[in-house]
Amino acid sequence: MKATTKPTALVTGGSRGIGAATSRVLAARGFHVAVNYVSNREAADQVVKLIETDGGEAFAVRADVHDPGQSAELLKRSATDGRLDVLVCNAGARFTPTPVRTLAWDDFRTKVADELASVYTLTQHALALMGARGRGRIVYVSSAAADGPPAPGMAAHGTAKAALNTFARFVAHEAGPLGININVVAPGYVRTESSAHMPREFQRRLMANTPLGRVAEPEDVARAIAMLVGEEARFVTGEVLTVDGGYGLARR
């Protein structure tokens, strides 16, 4: 990692989808970005290459954020001279949509535990680094599913994300006096590689029921994250920002 005078941002799960888009948007806004990945080094290197081609600064760093030891090392390697300005916790826990009646307890428990494990140690170490400087921003990537079922089989995912939202509010309450803002973005359906298997008819119905007339692209979520870590949101903390084009309005 080369020396830099730019503020530093770490994006977990930064090699694909929302994470890749966020890495690029933050780099374009002047951040030196640590692009975290767990297995696909080629994808992470490609994100770094695109950022550097656009004149930004970035580097790839491997770690499984569900492992406390690797998370601690990730923060250490990502912080430039012990400085971390922004942490975006985007890497969550994978799941297979399953109705509650057939969902094994171990699978449900694992999803919820892994979701929180992916942010817990990172949060602790980020609070120490940021608190020492009296400033910082943390954004957790959640899901609109935390507010209620968007489709069958989402109980484990929605419950895990609801727990993440609640965790974020408690962290925000403790981190405020340290000068650290804590917020959440909660996307609805986002067109990414991992959601590409969704039937076209399902996507068509989503678009038809979304007031803004389309489904989200990764860049839509990335720009919301960039807003929350910017000076425009300096007095915003403990909030969950839904990014779904208005799809969830009918549930409110």
N, C-alpha and C positions, 0 to 999 in steps of 0.2 A: 504494500500500500504506500503510494507516494505521498509526500507532504502536500498539504493544501491549505489555502486560506479561506476556503469556502465552508459554510455550515455543513454538517454531516447528517445524513439520513440513512437509516437502516430499514429496508423493506423485506420482510420475511415472505417466503414464497414469491420472490421477485422475478422469477425467470419466465413466468407464463401468465396469461390472462390478466386479471386485475392487477396483480403484483408487477408484471412487466410494464403495463401501461402507467402505473404509479411511479415506477422507477424512472421512466422516460420523462414524465411530466415534472417530477421533482428536479431532475437533472436540468431540464430546460429552464427551471425557475431558479437555478443557481446553486443547487445542492450537490455535494460530493456524495454519491449514492453507493451504499453497500448492497449489492444484489444477492440476497440469500437464496440458496437452492439446497436440495437434499440429495438428488440423484442425477438430474439432467444438467451436467456441466456445460454441454454444448448449447443448450437453450440459454443458460445464464450468460455465457460468453457472447452469444448473439445479441442479447440485450445491451451488454456493455459496449459492444462494437457499434451498435446503432446510436447509443448515447454519445460515444466519442466522435462518431461521424458528424453528429449534430453540434459538436463543439463542447459537449459536457464532460464531466468527470465521473467515473464509476469503476467498480471492481467487483468481481464475483467472490463469494465466500460461502463455503459449504458448512452446513450444520443441520442436524435434526432438532428442531425447536421443541420437540416433545421430551427431549432428554435434558435434564437440568445441567449436567456438566457441559454438554455441547452448547447449550444456550448461554451459559456464562462465558465460555470461550468466544462465542459469536459476538457478544457485546464488546468484549475486550478487543477483538480484531477489527471490529467495525468502527470503534471510536477513534477519531483522529486526535492524537495527543491527549487521550482521556476525555475527549469532548464528543458528546452525542447530542445533537439538537432535536432530531425527530426520530421517532420509532413508529413504524407502521406495521402492526401485527396482522398480516394478511393470511399467513399459512395456518389453515385450520385442520380439521380432522375429516378424512373422507368417510362416506357412508353410502349405504345402498337403501333407497326408499323401501320401507317395509311397514305394513300395517301393524298396529300394536298387538293385535290378536296372535300374530305369528312372530313377533319380534322377541328374540331371546333377551333375557335380562342382561346377560354378559355383553351383548352387542349394544344395548341401550346404555349401560353403564360405561362402557368403553368410549362411546361417542362423546358423552358428556365430559368424562374425565379427560380425554385427549384434547378436547376443545379448550379446556381451562389450562391444561398442561402446556399447550402451545404458547400461552401468553404469561403464565405465572412467574417463572424464573426471569424471563426477559423483563417483565415489569419491575420486579424487585431490583435488578441491577441497573435498569434505566433510571429508576427513581434516585438511586445513589449517585449516578453520574450527573444527572440533570440537577438534582438538588444541590450538589456541591457548587454549581454555577448559578443557581437561583433562577433557572429558566429551562424550558423544554416543552415538547409537544409529543403526545402519544395518541395514536388513532388505532382503534380496533375495527377490523372488518367483520361485521356481523351479517345478519340477513333479515329481510322483512318477514321471514317465516317465524321469527320470534313473537310476532304480534298475532299469529293465528295461522291455521292451516291453509296454505295456498293450493295444496293438492294432496291426494291420499298418500299415506306412507311417510309423512314428514315429521312424525312425533319426536324422534330422537334428534333430528337436526334442529327443529324449532326449539325444543327444550334446551339443547346445548347453547344455542345462540341467545336465548332468553337469559340463561345463566351468565353468559359473557356480558350482556348488557348491564345486568345487575352488578357484576363484579366491577365494571368500568365506573359505575356511579360511586361505589365505595372508594375506589382508587382516586377518583376526582376529588372527593371530599378530603382525603388525606393529603393529596398532592398539591392542592391549591395554595396552601401556605408556603410551599416550597417554590412557588412560581412556575408550576408545571400544569399545563392544560391537558385534560384527558377527554377525548370524545370518541364517538362511534359512528361509522357509516353503515347503514343497513340496506344493501341493494335488494331489489327484487330479482327477477330473472335477468341474467346477463349473458350475452352471446359470447361464449368462450369455447375453447377446445373441450373442456369437461362437460359443457352443456350441449355440445353439438349433436348428441344422440337423441335429444328431445324431438318428438315427431313434429313435422312442419305444421300439422293441423293445430297442435298445442301452441306453437309460437304464433300462429295466425289468430287464435282466440285471444291470446295475451295482448297482441297489438290492437285488436278490435275493442278490448276492454280497458285500454290504457288511454287516458285523456290526451297525452302527448303523441299518440298515434304510432308508437314503435316500441321495440324492446331496447334495453340498455346495451350499450357497447362498453367494453372495459374502460375506455377513456372517459366516459360519463362519471364513473365511480372515482377514477383517478383525479379528475378535476375537483370533485367534492372533497376528497382527501387533501388536495393541495390548498383548497380554501381554508380548511380547518387548521392546517399547520402554518398558515400565513398570518400576517399582522392584521388582516381584516377581521379575524376571529379571535383576537387577543383577549376578549372579555367573554368568550364562550367556553364553557367547560361542563362536563357531566351530561352532555346532550347526545341523543341518538338521532342522526340525520338519515331519514329514509330517502333512498334514491331509486325510485320506481316509476317515474313519469306520471305519478298520480294513480297508479293501479290500485293502491290500497285505500283510496278515498272512500269507496263504498263500504268499507268495513268500519269506518270511524263514526 
